[in-house]
Each structure stands twice: as structure tokens, then as C-alpha cells.
Amino acid sequence: MKKWTLFLSLYFCACLLVGCTTAAGTDAPAPGGTPSGEEQTDGGTAQPAAAAVLCRVVSEEKGSVLLADTESSVVYDLPLEGLTVTLDGQPIDLTAPGAYQNLPAGSLAGALAEITYDDDGMVLDSWPAQFANVTAVNLRTEGFDDRCALYLRVLEDLWAVDPGLNSDSLTYIGVDLSRTSLSESERAAVAWAFAGKHGAESVEGTYDELVEQGYITGEPLGGGAPADAKFWQWTDGCLFSITESDEPVVFSLPNIAPGEKPPAYDAVRFDAEKWRSGLGAYYFTDCTAVRNADGHWGDYTVGGEAIS
């Protein structure tokens, strides 16, 4: 009797172990017979499932595009060589003359890009992030907005004026776009592209945040000045900032015939500044830019300039 009892106990334990192994196995079929995370083709062969992310093209350089995720703060760097690229679903050759003619700015910057890749978790944890297995890139003319490219031009123009403020080698380039309508990922992408072009490390933050983090430091003035009076400066960096204004932009439209529809446009007013110290700064004030109905921001105008 004891032998049968022992035999039955061992039998039930073995059954339980087999059941647990099947439940915990990573290759167990999902409902429908296909392993989880895979798609089944018509021929019955399991293929990796595809994922897609929608991004804004911030800039293009040397065959790669810098992308800002529209749903998160992630920034991607994507080389286009060897990839299948379409524009509104139609194949295009990016190396052919006129490949960008259907994009409002005549370039990729500003377009929305739907990136399709194998859904196996292969997004490299770098900065910017990179896709490991891209299968398709579809560019869209709908939703075009190249405000990032506009602000990159503004930052470059600031860099060029009064070059003494940034002529020496900078370790850091600070960029503050927190008071613009750009998304978090677009701000990060613009900062990274601008700083990288000038061989420096990008740092995002407001003036107060950079003071708190120790990038901008203050030295007592002395000479009878109040004890808390300091001379503030960024010894190994320079802060660039753009601040949008809520004031409306009003233009004198040309004479429009009765019943004629005026041209559609959007507009923005902003100030821009680069700051190195309490005695070293340059300002663009009362700047305006206009976006046409296709989403392209043209040249901007500067209302005034100042130096300190």
C-alpha cells in the first residue's frame, strides 16, 4: 500500500511540473497558434511583428535624418542609405534631382516620417536613439511644419553676429527653447543639432536652471558693492535662447478684389538671445516669421538688435 501511495505522489508531482513548464515557456503559442510577438504569413511561417513610430524630421545631414518622436521625448538618428523610402506611399529616390520637389520646403526637414521596424525591442539605447531593424520609411506632405528648421537658422544667425562671444572653444552650448511651441523632443533635437555642428556638448535649460546646476557661476563684485552682488558668467559655454511672444502678428495684405479669399498664413513673433556673461550678450528683438498654407516657414525679419 505504501508503494502505491509513493507511486501516485510521484506521478502527480511529475504532472504538475509538466504543466508549469508549459505555462512559463516563452515559445508557447498565443491564441490562434502563432507565438506571442510574431505575425503569421499566408504560408504559415511566423514572422516578427512590425511596429511604427511617427516622427518629425528636424534636420538632414550626410544621408542621415534627425527625428523627433511626436508622442514622446525621444530623439532618433536614422541613416537613410539602403532603406526603402516613400513619399505619401509612393517610392522615391532621394538621390535623384527633384526628389524633394513635392515637399513644401524642398527638403526633408519639417516632414512627418512614419518609421516601420521589427517589433523586437531593437531600439538602441544611445543618444540620439537608433533603430536596429528599419523596414520602411514613409514621408508625409500632410502635417508639414519646419519650425525647427526656422529656429536652427535663427540660432546660426546669432552664432555669426558678435563672434567674440563664442569664438573661443566652447565645451558647452546651452539652448533654451522652453518658451517656444516646439515639443520636448523637437527642442532636444534642435539643441543637439546646433551644438553638434559647433563641436560642443548640448545642455538644455533656462538661465536659472543653469545657474542652479553650476554651469553659470558668479564672482563677488567687491569694491564696496553689496555682499550678494556678483558678476555672472559661463566661462566654458554660451547660452542661446528663443522666446515666442503672445502678441499677434499683423501684416498689411495687398489689395484683394471683392470676394477674393486672402492668402492663408500662420505667423509667430519672437525674441532671440545669446548670453556669455553680464557684459557679453547679443539680442534679436521683435522678430517675425510667416508660415504658408503648406506649412513652410520662410525667412524671418528682425525688428531690432542690441548688445551688452
VENVENZI-V482421 format. One record per residue. N is the residue number from 1. RES is the residue in three letters. OMEGA is omega in radians with two decimals (NA if undefined). D_LAST is the distance of its C-alpha to the last C-alpha in Angstrom with 1 decimal. Layout:
<<N | RES | OMEGA | D_LAST> <N | RES | OMEGA | D_LAST>>
This chain:
<<1 | MET | -3.13 | 100.6> <2 | LYS | 3.13 | 97.9> <3 | LYS | 3.12 | 97.4> <4 | TRP | 3.13 | 96.8> <5 | THR | 3.11 | 94.4> <6 | LEU | 3.13 | 92.4> <7 | PHE | -3.13 | 92.5> <8 | LEU | 3.14 | 91.2> <9 | SER | 3.12 | 88.4> <10 | LEU | 3.13 | 87.3> <11 | TYR | -3.13 | 87.6> <12 | PHE | 3.09 | 85.3> <13 | CYS | 3.12 | 82.7> <14 | ALA | 3.12 | 82.6> <15 | CYS | 3.14 | 82.2> <16 | LEU | 3.13 | 79.3> <17 | LEU | 3.10 | 77.5> <18 | VAL | -3.14 | 77.9> <19 | GLY | 3.14 | 76.5> <20 | CYS | -3.13 | 73.4> <21 | THR | 3.13 | 72.8> <22 | THR | -3.10 | 72.9> <23 | ALA | -3.05 | 70.5> <24 | ALA | -3.05 | 67.9> <25 | GLY | -3.12 | 68.0> <26 | THR | -3.11 | 64.9> <27 | ASP | -3.14 | 67.0> <28 | ALA | -3.10 | 68.9> <29 | PRO | 3.00 | 69.1> <30 | ALA | 3.09 | 67.1> <31 | PRO | -3.09 | 69.0> <32 | GLY | 3.03 | 70.3> <33 | GLY | -3.13 | 71.0> <34 | THR | 3.11 | 67.6> <35 | PRO | -3.12 | 65.8> <36 | SER | 3.13 | 62.7> <37 | GLY | 3.12 | 59.5> <38 | GLU | 3.05 | 61.4> <39 | GLU | 3.11 | 62.6> <40 | GLN | 3.13 | 66.1> <41 | THR | 3.14 | 66.7> <42 | ASP | -3.13 | 69.7> <43 | GLY | 3.07 | 71.6> <44 | GLY | -3.13 | 71.1> <45 | THR | -3.14 | 68.7> <46 | ALA | 3.11 | 65.9> <47 | GLN | 3.09 | 62.4> <48 | PRO | 3.09 | 59.0> <49 | ALA | -3.12 | 57.5> <50 | ALA | 3.05 | 54.5> <51 | ALA | -3.13 | 51.2> <52 | ALA | 3.09 | 48.4> <53 | VAL | -3.13 | 44.7> <54 | LEU | -3.06 | 42.5> <55 | CYS | 2.99 | 39.1> <56 | ARG | 3.05 | 36.2> <57 | VAL | -3.10 | 35.5> <58 | VAL | 3.13 | 31.7> <59 | SER | 3.11 | 31.8> <60 | GLU | 3.13 | 34.4> <61 | GLU | 3.06 | 34.4> <62 | LYS | 3.05 | 37.3> <63 | GLY | 3.09 | 39.9> <64 | SER | 3.10 | 38.4> <65 | VAL | 3.05 | 36.8> <66 | LEU | -2.99 | 34.4> <67 | LEU | 3.05 | 35.7> <68 | ALA | -3.14 | 34.6> <69 | ASP | -3.11 | 37.5> <70 | THR | -3.08 | 37.9> <71 | GLU | -3.12 | 39.7> <72 | SER | -3.14 | 37.9> <73 | SER | -3.04 | 34.7> <74 | VAL | 3.06 | 36.3> <75 | VAL | -3.11 | 34.8> <76 | TYR | 2.96 | 37.3> <77 | ASP | -3.03 | 37.3> <78 | LEU | 2.98 | 40.4> <79 | PRO | -3.07 | 41.8> <80 | LEU | -3.08 | 43.8> <81 | GLU | 3.09 | 46.2> <82 | GLY | -3.12 | 49.8> <83 | LEU | 3.03 | 49.1> <84 | THR | -3.09 | 50.8> <85 | VAL | 3.08 | 48.2> <86 | THR | 3.05 | 49.0> <87 | LEU | -3.04 | 47.3> <88 | ASP | 3.07 | 48.7> <89 | GLY | -3.12 | 51.6> <90 | GLN | -3.12 | 52.4> <91 | PRO | 3.08 | 52.2> <92 | ILE | 3.06 | 49.6> <93 | ASP | -3.06 | 49.0> <94 | LEU | 3.14 | 45.2> <95 | THR | -3.09 | 45.9> <96 | ALA | 3.06 | 47.7> <97 | PRO | 3.12 | 46.1> <98 | GLY | -3.11 | 45.1> <99 | ALA | -3.09 | 45.2> <100 | TYR | -2.98 | 42.1> <101 | GLN | 3.12 | 43.2> <102 | ASN | 3.06 | 44.0> <103 | LEU | -3.01 | 40.6> <104 | PRO | -3.09 | 38.3> <105 | ALA | -3.09 | 35.4> <106 | GLY | 3.11 | 37.9> <107 | SER | -3.12 | 36.7> <108 | LEU | -3.08 | 37.4> <109 | ALA | -3.13 | 33.9> <110 | GLY | -3.12 | 34.3> <111 | ALA | 2.95 | 38.0> <112 | LEU | -3.12 | 39.8> <113 | ALA | 3.07 | 41.9> <114 | GLU | -3.09 | 44.9> <115 | ILE | 3.10 | 45.6> <116 | THR | -3.11 | 49.2> <117 | TYR | 3.12 | 50.2> <118 | ASP | -3.09 | 53.1> <119 | ASP | 3.12 | 52.9> <120 | ASP | 3.11 | 53.7> <121 | GLY | -3.05 | 50.5> <122 | MET | 2.91 | 49.1> <123 | VAL | -3.01 | 45.4> <124 | LEU | -3.10 | 44.0> <125 | ASP | 3.11 | 41.8> <126 | SER | 3.04 | 38.9> <127 | TRP | -0.14 | 35.3> <128 | PRO | 3.11 | 35.2> <129 | ALA | -3.14 | 38.8> <130 | GLN | 3.05 | 41.5> <131 | PHE | 3.14 | 44.8> <132 | ALA | -3.01 | 47.8> <133 | ASN | 3.11 | 50.4> <134 | VAL | 3.14 | 49.0> <135 | THR | -3.13 | 51.8> <136 | ALA | 3.06 | 50.1> <137 | VAL | 3.10 | 46.8> <138 | ASN | 3.10 | 47.0> <139 | LEU | -3.12 | 44.0> <140 | ARG | 2.99 | 43.9> <141 | THR | 3.10 | 42.8> <142 | GLU | 3.12 | 43.1> <143 | GLY | -3.12 | 40.0> <144 | PHE | 3.11 | 37.7> <145 | ASP | -3.09 | 33.9> <146 | ASP | 3.09 | 31.3> <147 | ARG | 3.08 | 28.2> <148 | CYS | 3.12 | 27.4> <149 | ALA | 3.08 | 27.5> <150 | LEU | -3.08 | 25.2> <151 | TYR | 3.01 | 22.5> <152 | LEU | 3.08 | 23.1> <153 | ARG | 3.13 | 22.3> <154 | VAL | -3.14 | 19.0> <155 | LEU | 3.11 | 18.0> <156 | GLU | 3.10 | 19.3> <157 | ASP | 3.07 | 17.3> <158 | LEU | 3.13 | 14.0> <159 | TRP | -3.03 | 15.4> <160 | ALA | -3.11 | 16.1> <161 | VAL | -3.11 | 12.9> <162 | ASP | -3.01 | 10.6> <163 | PRO | 3.12 | 13.5> <164 | GLY | -3.13 | 12.4> <165 | LEU | -3.11 | 10.8> <166 | ASN | -3.08 | 14.4> <167 | SER | 3.12 | 16.7> <168 | ASP | -3.09 | 18.5> <169 | SER | -3.13 | 21.1> <170 | LEU | 3.02 | 20.0> <171 | THR | -3.08 | 22.6> <172 | TYR | 2.92 | 21.1> <173 | ILE | 3.10 | 19.2> <174 | GLY | 3.12 | 18.6> <175 | VAL | 3.12 | 19.2> <176 | ASP | 3.08 | 19.2> <177 | LEU | -3.07 | 21.4> <178 | SER | -3.14 | 23.2> <179 | ARG | 3.01 | 22.2> <180 | THR | -3.14 | 23.8> <181 | SER | 3.09 | 27.5> <182 | LEU | 3.08 | 28.0> <183 | SER | -3.13 | 30.7> <184 | GLU | -3.14 | 30.3> <185 | SER | 3.10 | 31.8> <186 | GLU | 3.10 | 29.8> <187 | ARG | -3.14 | 26.5> <188 | ALA | -3.13 | 27.9> <189 | ALA | 3.12 | 29.1> <190 | VAL | 3.14 | 25.8> <191 | ALA | -3.11 | 23.9> <192 | TRP | -3.12 | 26.8> <193 | ALA | -3.10 | 27.0> <194 | PHE | -3.13 | 23.3> <195 | ALA | -3.13 | 23.1> <196 | GLY | 3.14 | 26.5> <197 | LYS | -3.10 | 25.8> <198 | HIS | 2.99 | 23.2> <199 | GLY | -3.13 | 25.6> <200 | ALA | 3.09 | 23.9> <201 | GLU | -3.12 | 25.2> <202 | SER | 3.07 | 23.9> <203 | VAL | 3.10 | 23.0> <204 | GLU | 3.10 | 23.0> <205 | GLY | 3.05 | 21.5> <206 | THR | 3.10 | 19.1> <207 | TYR | -3.11 | 16.4> <208 | ASP | 3.14 | 19.1> <209 | GLU | 3.14 | 21.7> <210 | LEU | 3.02 | 20.0> <211 | VAL | -3.12 | 19.5> <212 | GLU | -3.12 | 23.2> <213 | GLN | 3.05 | 24.3> <214 | GLY | 3.08 | 22.8> <215 | TYR | 3.10 | 20.4> <216 | ILE | -3.05 | 17.3> <217 | THR | -3.13 | 18.2> <218 | GLY | 3.07 | 17.4> <219 | GLU | 3.12 | 18.5> <220 | PRO | -3.11 | 19.7> <221 | LEU | -3.11 | 17.8> <222 | GLY | 3.10 | 21.1> <223 | GLY | 3.13 | 21.8> <224 | GLY | 3.11 | 23.2> <225 | ALA | 3.09 | 20.5> <226 | PRO | -3.05 | 22.1> <227 | ALA | -3.10 | 23.7> <228 | ASP | 3.13 | 21.8> <229 | ALA | -3.09 | 18.3> <230 | LYS | 3.00 | 16.6> <231 | PHE | -3.06 | 13.7> <232 | TRP | 3.14 | 13.3> <233 | GLN | 3.03 | 13.0> <234 | TRP | -2.99 | 15.0> <235 | THR | -3.09 | 16.7> <236 | ASP | 3.14 | 18.8> <237 | GLY | 3.12 | 17.1> <238 | CYS | -3.08 | 14.3> <239 | LEU | 3.07 | 14.3> <240 | PHE | -3.12 | 14.6> <241 | SER | 3.05 | 15.6> <242 | ILE | -3.11 | 17.3> <243 | THR | 3.10 | 18.3> <244 | GLU | -3.14 | 21.3> <245 | SER | 3.07 | 21.9> <246 | ASP | -3.13 | 25.4> <247 | GLU | -3.14 | 25.3> <248 | PRO | 3.08 | 27.9> <249 | VAL | -3.11 | 27.4> <250 | VAL | -3.14 | 29.8> <251 | PHE | 3.02 | 30.9> <252 | SER | -3.13 | 33.3> <253 | LEU | 3.10 | 36.1> <254 | PRO | 3.12 | 38.5> <255 | ASN | -3.11 | 41.9> <256 | ILE | -3.12 | 44.0> <257 | ALA | 3.12 | 47.8> <258 | PRO | 3.13 | 49.7> <259 | GLY | -3.14 | 50.2> <260 | GLU | -3.13 | 47.7> <261 | LYS | 3.12 | 45.4> <262 | PRO | -3.12 | 41.7> <263 | PRO | 3.13 | 39.8> <264 | ALA | 3.11 | 38.7> <265 | TYR | 2.99 | 35.0> <266 | ASP | -3.09 | 32.5> <267 | ALA | 3.11 | 28.8> <268 | VAL | 3.05 | 25.6> <269 | ARG | -3.09 | 22.3> <270 | PHE | 2.98 | 19.2> <271 | ASP | 3.11 | 15.4> <272 | ALA | -3.04 | 13.9> <273 | GLU | 2.87 | 10.9> <274 | LYS | -3.00 | 10.5> <275 | TRP | 3.09 | 9.2> <276 | ARG | 3.14 | 10.1> <277 | SER | 3.10 | 9.1> <278 | GLY | 3.12 | 7.7> <279 | LEU | -3.12 | 5.5> <280 | GLY | 3.14 | 5.5> <281 | ALA | 3.09 | 5.2> <282 | TYR | -3.02 | 6.5> <283 | TYR | 2.82 | 8.6> <284 | PHE | -3.10 | 12.2> <285 | THR | 3.07 | 13.5> <286 | ASP | 3.11 | 17.2> <287 | CYS | 3.10 | 18.7> <288 | THR | 3.08 | 22.5> <289 | ALA | -3.08 | 25.2> <290 | VAL | 3.06 | 28.9> <291 | ARG | -3.13 | 31.7> <292 | ASN | -3.06 | 35.1> <293 | ALA | 3.12 | 38.4> <294 | ASP | 3.12 | 38.8> <295 | GLY | -3.11 | 35.6> <296 | HIS | 3.05 | 33.5> <297 | TRP | 3.14 | 29.8> <298 | GLY | 3.11 | 29.2> <299 | ASP | 3.11 | 26.0> <300 | TYR | 3.11 | 23.1> <301 | THR | 3.13 | 21.3> <302 | VAL | -3.13 | 17.6> <303 | GLY | -3.13 | 17.3> <304 | GLY | 3.10 | 13.8> <305 | GLU | -3.12 | 10.6> <306 | ALA | -3.11 | 7.0> <307 | ILE | 3.06 | 3.8> <308 | SER | NA | 0.0>>
